[in-house]
């Protein structure tokens, strides 16, 4: 790819929109996951009895909460992939077509 094509892509408003929206969305999901994870760690550190409480059998509250965090991480990954495969890929294709490289 030559420098003129690179500049054409960088100056494309759709490219700038793609970079801005993708970065913003990724940071929002990252911050959400970090808040959930660190909240879990803080509860373990400062109130271990909360997650250590028995649920009637051999399982404590911490086990399903930990599993829920793992499921949540897969879910937000799925949300990102869905948006990336839809909106972000569509914008990328439009940018490539406008640059004449499709």
C-alpha positions in Angstrom: 0.0 0.0 0.0 1.5 3.4 -1.0 1.6 6.5 1.2 -1.1 8.3 -0.8 -3.6 5.5 -0.1 -2.7 5.5 3.5 -3.3 9.2 3.8 -6.6 8.9 1.8 -7.8 6.3 4.4 -6.6 8.3 7.4 -8.4 11.4 6.1 -11.6 9.5 5.5 -14.3 10.6 8.0 -15.6 7.0 8.1 -12.2 5.8 9.2 -12.0 8.5 11.9 -15.5 7.5 13.0 -14.5 3.8 13.1 -11.4 4.4 15.2 -13.2 6.6 17.6 -16.3 4.4 18.1 -14.3 1.1 18.3 -11.9 2.5 20.8 -14.6 4.1 22.9 -16.6 0.9 22.9 -13.6 -1.3 23.8 -12.7 1.0 26.7 -16.2 1.0 28.0 -16.3 -2.8 28.0 -12.8 -3.0 29.5 -13.7 -0.6 32.3 -16.9 -2.6 33.0 -15.0 -5.8 33.3 -12.4 -4.3 35.5 -15.0 -2.9 37.9 -16.7 -6.2 38.2 -13.5 -8.1 38.7 -12.0 -5.7 41.2 -15.3 -5.5 43.1 -15.1 -9.3 43.5 -11.5 -9.1 44.7 -12.3 -6.3 47.1 -15.2 -8.3 48.6 -12.8 -11.2 49.0 -10.2 -9.0 50.6 -12.4 -6.9 53.0 -15.4 -9.2 53.6 -14.4 -12.8 53.0 -17.4 -14.0 55.1 -19.8 -12.6 52.5 -18.5 -14.9 49.7 -17.7 -17.6 52.2 -21.3 -18.0 53.4 -22.7 -21.4 52.9 -25.6 -21.9 50.4 -26.9 -24.9 52.3 -24.6 -27.6 51.0 -20.9 -27.7 50.3 -21.1 -24.7 48.0 -20.5 -21.1 49.2 -21.8 -17.9 47.7 -18.4 -17.2 46.2 -18.6 -20.1 43.7 -21.7 -19.0 41.8 -20.5 -15.4 42.0 -17.1 -16.4 40.5 -18.8 -18.4 37.8 -21.1 -15.5 37.0 -18.1 -13.3 36.5 -16.6 -15.8 34.1 -19.9 -16.0 32.2 -20.1 -12.2 32.2 -16.7 -11.9 30.6 -17.7 -14.3 27.8 -20.9 -12.3 27.4 -19.2 -8.9 27.0 -16.8 -10.5 24.6 -19.8 -11.7 22.6 -21.2 -8.2 22.6 -18.0 -6.8 21.2 -17.8 -9.5 18.6 -21.4 -8.9 17.5 -20.8 -5.2 17.1 -17.4 -5.7 15.4 -18.9 -8.2 12.9 -21.8 -5.9 12.2 -21.2 -2.2 12.4 -17.4 -2.1 12.5 -16.9 -4.5 9.6 -19.5 -2.6 7.5 -17.5 0.6 8.1 -14.3 -1.1 7.3 -15.7 -2.4 4.0 -17.0 1.1 3.1 -13.6 2.6 3.8 -11.8 -0.1 1.6 -14.3 0.6 -1.2 -13.7 4.3 -1.1 -10.0 3.8 -1.1 -10.3 1.7 -4.2 -8.8 -1.5 -2.6 -11.9 -3.7 -2.2 
